[in-house]
Amino acid sequence: MEDTASRGIQAFIADVVERGGKAVRLTHSRRNPVQVWGDDGTSCIVRVRSKLSGDWQARKQDESLDDDDTGSQFWVFVDLASSPEEFFVVPSSEVADDIRAEVDLWMMDTPGRTRTGHHAIPLSRVAHGRGRWDLLGLAGEKDPSRYSDAQRATTAATLRADAAARASARKKPAKATAALEELIDNRLEVVADFEGYRLVGRFDPDTQTLEIMRGPMQGRRFPDPTTAATAVASHISGDIETHDGWEFWRTEQGERIPMGQNSIR
């Protein structure tokens, strides 16, 4: 089954071509960039965000254009739940300013929060960009005959291949790392599940340090389990979290038990 991102990109590329332009999915970033050529030959890079329901998802860090490795000039928000699909075109600078303003309010609500984590974008904040194809140098009316069934099939196949390649690339290092750990790492493996993330760490009973091996903040080493738990939970939620590391992290002994119930403490 195609993922939401691929479906959104495919729908966007189809509309671009039907409006007299050209579009190519770029692979230098995981943030779904597409290069678009308007019917006048001008070119720009667009970040495509897609949804089937609810809000579109971005990151709080998207408040800064410096954090955008796509070099985009526009974002396109694709609503796949509409029939036909709806597209909302908004300049990247405007998206960044909007996210920054919302994050500022969120930070003021509870001082001490960090400007990281997921950020939801509801329809009301991008509705003014509905159908603004002119921003991309494209015609307002589209001609479906410009995008043949063969082109549609080729685009779909390319996107599926790209998605499979990215998934494979993500899995291989994890397997290699796991094999290496089994061979040379004598530290205790600990795990935690938090807000949909599976975290894997290595705890050294001699030094009490805990290193996160997989998941958010991978590669970071902390002086003790509690510092590690508090840091990674705050990073994921984007809020100030406080956790007892001896309860947060669990060891594998038949069934998972908190570290505090293990004799390693």
C-alpha atoms as a printed R data frame, in Angstrom:
    type eleno elety resid chain resno       x       y       z
1   ATOM     1    CA   MET     A     1   0.000   0.000   0.000
2   ATOM     2    CA   GLU     A     2   1.302   3.453  -0.882
3   ATOM     3    CA   ASP     A     3   2.077   5.690   2.059
4   ATOM     4    CA   THR     A     4   0.404   9.055   2.480
5   ATOM     5    CA   ALA     A     5   3.488  11.016   1.429
6   ATOM     6    CA   SER     A     6   3.854   9.116  -1.851
7   ATOM     7    CA   ARG     A     7   0.163   9.490  -2.644
8   ATOM     8    CA   GLY     A     8   0.345  13.212  -2.019
9   ATOM     9    CA   ILE     A     9   3.430  13.675  -4.179
10  ATOM    10    CA   GLN     A    10   1.881  11.632  -6.977
11  ATOM    11    CA   ALA     A    11  -1.316  13.710  -6.878
12  ATOM    12    CA   PHE     A    12   0.687  16.944  -6.850
13  ATOM    13    CA   ILE     A    13   2.877  15.932  -9.801
14  ATOM    14    CA   ALA     A    14  -0.222  14.949 -11.792
15  ATOM    15    CA   ASP     A    15  -1.842  18.347 -11.225
16  ATOM    16    CA   VAL     A    16   1.348  20.202 -12.132
17  ATOM    17    CA   VAL     A    17   1.639  18.371 -15.456
18  ATOM    18    CA   GLU     A    18  -2.060  18.810 -16.230
19  ATOM    19    CA   ARG     A    19  -1.592  22.554 -15.718
20  ATOM    20    CA   GLY     A    20   1.196  22.723 -18.289
21  ATOM    21    CA   GLY     A    21   4.203  22.338 -16.011
22  ATOM    22    CA   LYS     A    22   6.719  19.676 -15.090
23  ATOM    23    CA   ALA     A    23   7.591  18.180 -11.702
24  ATOM    24    CA   VAL     A    24  10.285  15.799 -10.452
25  ATOM    25    CA   ARG     A    25  10.602  14.260  -6.999
26  ATOM    26    CA   LEU     A    26  14.005  15.118  -5.478
27  ATOM    27    CA   THR     A    27  15.814  12.571  -3.330
28  ATOM    28    CA   HIS     A    28  18.418  14.654  -1.469
29  ATOM    29    CA   SER     A    29  16.098  15.137   1.520
30  ATOM    30    CA   ARG     A    30  13.515  13.085   3.423
31  ATOM    31    CA   ARG     A    31  11.253  16.151   3.591
32  ATOM    32    CA   ASN     A    32   9.526  15.364   0.297
33  ATOM    33    CA   PRO     A    33  10.915  18.069  -1.986
34  ATOM    34    CA   VAL     A    34   9.684  18.331  -5.570
35  ATOM    35    CA   GLN     A    35  11.212  20.548  -8.244
36  ATOM    36    CA   VAL     A    36   8.566  22.284 -10.319
37  ATOM    37    CA   TRP     A    37   8.855  24.036 -13.661
38  ATOM    38    CA   GLY     A    38   6.057  26.431 -14.550
39  ATOM    39    CA   ASP     A    39   4.559  26.750 -18.003
40  ATOM    40    CA   ASP     A    40   6.849  29.764 -18.502
41  ATOM    41    CA   GLY     A    41   9.970  27.689 -17.784
42  ATOM    42    CA   THR     A    42  10.681  29.130 -14.324
43  ATOM    43    CA   SER     A    43  11.681  26.650 -11.639
44  ATOM    44    CA   CYS     A    44  11.242  26.347  -7.878
45  ATOM    45    CA   ILE     A    45  11.476  23.725  -5.148
46  ATOM    46    CA   VAL     A    46   8.358  22.778  -3.223
47  ATOM    47    CA   ARG     A    47   7.960  20.833   0.016
48  ATOM    48    CA   VAL     A    48   4.909  18.579  -0.174
49  ATOM    49    CA   ARG     A    49   2.960  17.762   2.994
50  ATOM    50    CA   SER     A    50   0.011  15.395   2.694
51  ATOM    51    CA   LYS     A    51  -2.789  14.195   4.938
52  ATOM    52    CA   LEU     A    52  -5.714  11.811   4.839
53  ATOM    53    CA   SER     A    53  -7.384  13.254   7.943
54  ATOM    54    CA   GLY     A    54  -6.787  15.681  10.780
55  ATOM    55    CA   ASP     A    55  -4.026  18.272  10.488
56  ATOM    56    CA   TRP     A    56  -0.873  18.373   8.426
57  ATOM    57    CA   GLN     A    57   2.244  17.581  10.409
58  ATOM    58    CA   ALA     A    58   5.419  19.649  10.476
59  ATOM    59    CA   ARG     A    59   8.141  20.245  13.068
60  ATOM    60    CA   LYS     A    60   8.635  23.153  15.410
61  ATOM    61    CA   GLN     A    61  12.134  23.490  13.918
62  ATOM    62    CA   ASP     A    62  10.492  24.433  10.603
63  ATOM    63    CA   GLU     A    63  10.194  27.936  12.055
64  ATOM    64    CA   SER     A    64  13.714  28.475  10.672
65  ATOM    65    CA   LEU     A    65  14.465  28.465   6.952
66  ATOM    66    CA   ASP     A    66  18.062  27.633   7.868
67  ATOM    67    CA   ASP     A    67  16.829  24.223   9.022
68  ATOM    68    CA   ASP     A    68  15.270  23.462   5.622
69  ATOM    69    CA   ASP     A    69  17.724  21.243   3.748
70  ATOM    70    CA   THR     A    70  15.454  21.212   0.690
71  ATOM    71    CA   GLY     A    71  16.051  24.865  -0.214
72  ATOM    72    CA   SER     A    72  12.324  25.208  -0.863
73  ATOM    73    CA   GLN     A    73  10.562  28.369  -1.959
74  ATOM    74    CA   PHE     A    74   7.064  27.007  -1.308
75  ATOM    75    CA   TRP     A    75   5.146  24.411   0.670
76  ATOM    76    CA   VAL     A    76   2.187  22.609  -0.874
77  ATOM    77    CA   PHE     A    77  -0.330  21.093   1.527
78  ATOM    78    CA   VAL     A    78  -2.233  18.222  -0.097
79  ATOM    79    CA   ASP     A    79  -5.616  17.163   1.255
80  ATOM    80    CA   LEU     A    80  -6.096  13.599   0.042
81  ATOM    81    CA   ALA     A    81  -9.454  13.293   1.812
82  ATOM    82    CA   SER     A    82 -11.055  15.728  -0.638
83  ATOM    83    CA   SER     A    83 -12.396  14.490  -3.952
84  ATOM    84    CA   PRO     A    84 -10.737  15.638  -6.073
85  ATOM    85    CA   GLU     A    85  -7.665  16.354  -3.978
86  ATOM    86    CA   GLU     A    86  -7.150  19.937  -2.838
87  ATOM    87    CA   PHE     A    87  -3.837  21.783  -2.889
88  ATOM    88    CA   PHE     A    88  -2.782  24.768  -0.791
89  ATOM    89    CA   VAL     A    89   0.317  26.665  -1.954
90  ATOM    90    CA   VAL     A    90   2.097  28.842   0.624
91  ATOM    91    CA   PRO     A    91   5.547  30.510   0.418
92  ATOM    92    CA   SER     A    92   8.147  28.821   2.636
93  ATOM    93    CA   SER     A    93   8.979  32.098   4.376
94  ATOM    94    CA   GLU     A    94   5.321  32.534   5.303
95  ATOM    95    CA   VAL     A    95   5.102  28.976   6.652
96  ATOM    96    CA   ALA     A    96   8.216  29.563   8.761
97  ATOM    97    CA   ASP     A    97   6.872  32.858  10.136
98  ATOM    98    CA   ASP     A    98   3.538  31.233  10.966
99  ATOM    99    CA   ILE     A    99   5.140  28.300  12.779
100 ATOM   100    CA   ARG     A   100   7.466  30.653  14.673
101 ATOM   101    CA   ALA     A   101   4.531  32.755  15.872
102 ATOM   102    CA   GLU     A   102   2.631  29.675  17.033
103 ATOM   103    CA   VAL     A   103   5.686  28.242  18.776
104 ATOM   104    CA   ASP     A   104   6.294  31.600  20.498
105 ATOM   105    CA   LEU     A   105   2.786  31.436  21.977
106 ATOM   106    CA   TRP     A   106   3.311  27.805  22.979
107 ATOM   107    CA   MET     A   107   6.585  28.705  24.704
108 ATOM   108    CA   MET     A   108   4.973  31.615  26.553
109 ATOM   109    CA   ASP     A   109   2.269  29.301  27.862
110 ATOM   110    CA   THR     A   110   4.831  27.180  29.732
111 ATOM   111    CA   PRO     A   111   8.306  28.752  30.000
112 ATOM   112    CA   GLY     A   112  11.179  26.298  29.808
113 ATOM   113    CA   ARG     A   113   9.820  24.240  26.948
114 ATOM   114    CA   THR     A   114  12.131  23.430  24.043
115 ATOM   115    CA   ARG     A   115  11.436  24.508  20.462
116 ATOM   116    CA   THR     A   116  11.507  20.957  19.123
117 ATOM   117    CA   GLY     A   117   9.008  18.231  18.315
118 ATOM   118    CA   HIS     A   118   5.973  17.819  16.100
119 ATOM   119    CA   HIS     A   119   3.835  20.775  15.065
120 ATOM   120    CA   ALA     A   120   0.308  20.425  13.690
121 ATOM   121    CA   ILE     A   121  -0.893  22.767  10.936
122 ATOM   122    CA   PRO     A   122  -4.696  22.986  10.635
123 ATOM   123    CA   LEU     A   123  -6.547  23.958   7.468
124 ATOM   124    CA   SER     A   124  -7.393  27.411   8.824
125 ATOM   125    CA   ARG     A   125  -3.736  28.455   8.683
126 ATOM   126    CA   VAL     A   126  -3.204  27.554   5.011
127 ATOM   127    CA   ALA     A   127  -6.702  28.001   3.543
128 ATOM   128    CA   HIS     A   128  -5.663  31.254   1.848
129 ATOM   129    CA   GLY     A   129  -3.294  29.206  -0.345
130 ATOM   130    CA   ARG     A   130  -6.059  27.058  -1.858
131 ATOM   131    CA   GLY     A   131  -5.478  26.645  -5.584
132 ATOM   132    CA   ARG     A   132  -2.711  29.280  -5.785
133 ATOM   133    CA   TRP     A   133  -1.081  27.576  -8.750
134 ATOM   134    CA   ASP     A   134  -0.133  30.991 -10.086
135 ATOM   135    CA   LEU     A   135   2.580  31.168  -7.412
136 ATOM   136    CA   LEU     A   136   4.259  28.232  -9.141
137 ATOM   137    CA   GLY     A   137   3.860  29.726 -12.613
138 ATOM   138    CA   LEU     A   138   1.053  27.336 -13.534
139 ATOM   139    CA   ALA     A   139  -2.342  27.732 -15.158
140 ATOM   140    CA   GLY     A   140  -5.478  27.840 -13.051
141 ATOM   141    CA   GLU     A   141  -7.275  25.427 -15.367
142 ATOM   142    CA   LYS     A   142  -5.931  21.953 -16.025
143 ATOM   143    CA   ASP     A   143  -6.067  19.662 -19.019
144 ATOM   144    CA   PRO     A   144  -6.116  15.967 -17.976
145 ATOM   145    CA   SER     A   145  -4.986  14.920 -21.458
146 ATOM   146    CA   ARG     A   146  -1.520  16.295 -20.688
147 ATOM   147    CA   TYR     A   147  -0.879  13.523 -18.153
148 ATOM   148    CA   SER     A   148  -1.252  10.105 -19.724
149 ATOM   149    CA   ASP     A   149  -1.965   6.848 -17.933
150 ATOM   150    CA   ALA     A   150   1.556   5.730 -18.831
151 ATOM   151    CA   GLN     A   151   3.062   8.821 -17.178
152 ATOM   152    CA   ARG     A   152   0.894   8.267 -14.128
153 ATOM   153    CA   ALA     A   153   2.044   4.650 -13.850
154 ATOM   154    CA   THR     A   154   5.696   5.637 -14.275
155 ATOM   155    CA   THR     A   155   5.449   8.269 -11.536
156 ATOM   156    CA   ALA     A   156   3.767   5.818  -9.171
157 ATOM   157    CA   ALA     A   157   6.414   3.158  -9.827
158 ATOM   158    CA   THR     A   158   9.248   5.649  -9.279
159 ATOM   159    CA   LEU     A   159   7.793   6.839  -5.982
160 ATOM   160    CA   ARG     A   160   7.297   3.262  -4.784
161 ATOM   161    CA   ALA     A   161  10.900   2.433  -5.658
162 ATOM   162    CA   ASP     A   162  12.161   5.548  -3.848
163 ATOM   163    CA   ALA     A   163  10.117   4.699  -0.758
164 ATOM   164    CA   ALA     A   164  11.388   1.117  -0.759
165 ATOM   165    CA   ALA     A   165  14.990   2.275  -1.138
166 ATOM   166    CA   ARG     A   166  14.651   4.714   1.768
167 ATOM   167    CA   ALA     A   167  13.067   2.051   3.957
168 ATOM   168    CA   SER     A   168  15.838  -0.405   3.118
169 ATOM   169    CA   ALA     A   169  18.519   2.189   3.833
170 ATOM   170    CA   ARG     A   170  17.000   2.861   7.252
171 ATOM   171    CA   LYS     A   171  16.879  -0.833   8.165
172 ATOM   172    CA   LYS     A   172  20.364  -1.916   7.119
173 ATOM   173    CA   PRO     A   173  22.406   0.249   9.520
174 ATOM   174    CA   ALA     A   174  20.196  -0.883  12.406
175 ATOM   175    CA   LYS     A   175  20.897  -4.542  11.629
176 ATOM   176    CA   ALA     A   176  24.601  -3.894  11.292
177 ATOM   177    CA   THR     A   177  24.653  -1.984  14.577
178 ATOM   178    CA   ALA     A   178  22.752  -4.747  16.360
179 ATOM   179    CA   ALA     A   179  25.185  -7.381  15.109
180 ATOM   180    CA   LEU     A   180  28.154  -5.293  16.232
181 ATOM   181    CA   GLU     A   181  26.628  -4.783  19.672
182 ATOM   182    CA   GLU     A   182  26.168  -8.521  20.088
183 ATOM   183    CA   LEU     A   183  29.842  -9.049  19.349
184 ATOM   184    CA   ILE     A   184  31.607  -6.349  21.332
185 ATOM   185    CA   ASP     A   185  29.207  -4.456  23.615
186 ATOM   186    CA   ASN     A   186  28.921  -5.944  27.084
187 ATOM   187    CA   ARG     A   187  26.704  -3.190  28.456
188 ATOM   188    CA   LEU     A   188  23.156  -4.038  29.477
189 ATOM   189    CA   GLU     A   189  20.523  -3.418  26.813
190 ATOM   190    CA   VAL     A   190  17.525  -1.445  28.057
191 ATOM   191    CA   VAL     A   191  14.388  -0.368  26.230
192 ATOM   192    CA   ALA     A   192  11.580   2.145  26.636
193 ATOM   193    CA   ASP     A   193   8.392   2.956  24.754
194 ATOM   194    CA   PHE     A   194   7.360   6.610  24.754
195 ATOM   195    CA   GLU     A   195   4.747   8.380  22.598
196 ATOM   196    CA   GLY     A   196   4.993   5.799  19.832
197 ATOM   197    CA   TYR     A   197   8.795   5.613  19.821
198 ATOM   198    CA   ARG     A   198  10.773   2.496  20.705
199 ATOM   199    CA   LEU     A   199  13.996   3.551  22.415
200 ATOM   200    CA   VAL     A   200  16.956   1.232  22.871
201 ATOM   201    CA   GLY     A   201  19.845   2.074  25.169
202 ATOM   202    CA   ARG     A   202  22.955   0.534  26.687
203 ATOM   203    CA   PHE     A   203  23.547   0.879  30.416
204 ATOM   204    CA   ASP     A   204  26.973   0.503  32.033
205 ATOM   205    CA   PRO     A   205  26.532  -0.690  35.656
206 ATOM   206    CA   ASP     A   206  30.115   0.304  36.509
207 ATOM   207    CA   THR     A   207  29.901   3.954  35.433
208 ATOM   208    CA   GLN     A   208  26.065   4.282  35.591
209 ATOM   209    CA   THR     A   209  26.123   5.929  32.142
210 ATOM   210    CA   LEU     A   210  23.387   5.230  29.605
211 ATOM   211    CA   GLU     A   211  23.809   5.659  25.854
212 ATOM   212    CA   ILE     A   212  20.853   5.796  23.471
213 ATOM   213    CA   MET     A   213  21.546   3.375  20.633
214 ATOM   214    CA   ARG     A   214  18.340   3.637  18.591
215 ATOM   215    CA   GLY     A   215  15.536   6.161  18.452
216 ATOM   216    CA   PRO     A   216  15.474   9.944  18.968
217 ATOM   217    CA   MET     A   217  18.764  11.327  20.355
218 ATOM   218    CA   GLN     A   218  20.597   8.243  19.072
219 ATOM   219    CA   GLY     A   219  24.274   8.370  19.990
220 ATOM   220    CA   ARG     A   220  23.816  10.641  23.023
221 ATOM   221    CA   ARG     A   221  25.359   9.433  26.285
222 ATOM   222    CA   PHE     A   222  24.064  10.490  29.697
223 ATOM   223    CA   PRO     A   223  25.565  10.202  33.199
224 ATOM   224    CA   ASP     A   224  22.664   8.153  34.568
225 ATOM   225    CA   PRO     A   225  19.323   6.594  33.507
226 ATOM   226    CA   THR     A   226  17.184   9.401  34.953
227 ATOM   227    CA   THR     A   227  19.019  12.130  33.047
228 ATOM   228    CA   ALA     A   228  18.688  10.064  29.876
229 ATOM   229    CA   ALA     A   229  14.968   9.424  30.403
230 ATOM   230    CA   THR     A   230  14.186  13.069  31.141
231 ATOM   231    CA   ALA     A   231  16.204  14.340  28.180
232 ATOM   232    CA   VAL     A   232  14.816  11.985  25.550
233 ATOM   233    CA   ALA     A   233  11.206  12.299  26.755
234 ATOM   234    CA   SER     A   234  11.452  16.110  26.676
235 ATOM   235    CA   HIS     A   235  12.992  15.950  23.205
236 ATOM   236    CA   ILE     A   236  10.167  13.788  21.861
237 ATOM   237    CA   SER     A   237   7.255  15.632  23.462
238 ATOM   238    CA   GLY     A   238   8.665  19.119  23.008
239 ATOM   239    CA   ASP     A   239   7.681  19.813  26.604
240 ATOM   240    CA   ILE     A   240   9.435  19.644  29.963
241 ATOM   241    CA   GLU     A   241   9.334  16.043  31.127
242 ATOM   242    CA   THR     A   242  10.564  14.528  34.382
243 ATOM   243    CA   HIS     A   243  10.993  10.764  34.618
244 ATOM   244    CA   ASP     A   244  12.572   8.318  37.023
245 ATOM   245    CA   GLY     A   245  15.036   6.519  34.791
246 ATOM   246    CA   TRP     A   246  14.912   3.380  36.914
247 ATOM   247    CA   GLU     A   247  11.212   3.065  36.066
248 ATOM   248    CA   PHE     A   248  11.354   4.537  32.532
249 ATOM   249    CA   TRP     A   249  13.951   2.094  31.195
250 ATOM   250    CA   ARG     A   250  13.278  -1.627  31.274
251 ATOM   251    CA   THR     A   251  15.474  -4.666  30.957
252 ATOM   252    CA   GLU     A   252  14.721  -7.885  29.110
253 ATOM   253    CA   GLN     A   253  14.461 -10.767  31.558
254 ATOM   254    CA   GLY     A   254  11.744 -13.066  30.276
255 ATOM   255    CA   GLU     A   255   9.338 -10.157  30.524
256 ATOM   256    CA   ARG     A   256  10.352  -6.536  30.647
257 ATOM   257    CA   ILE     A   257  10.911  -5.225  34.150
258 ATOM   258    CA   PRO     A   258  11.938  -1.711  35.258
259 ATOM   259    CA   MET     A   259  15.651  -1.238  35.824
260 ATOM   260    CA   GLY     A   260  14.926  -0.380  39.455
261 ATOM   261    CA   GLN     A   261  13.652  -3.921  40.030
262 ATOM   262    CA   ASN     A   262  16.859  -5.354  38.662
263 ATOM   263    CA   SER     A   263  19.896  -6.033  40.823
264 ATOM   264    CA   ILE     A   264  22.044  -3.794  38.612
265 ATOM   265    CA   ARG     A   265  21.204  -0.635  40.576
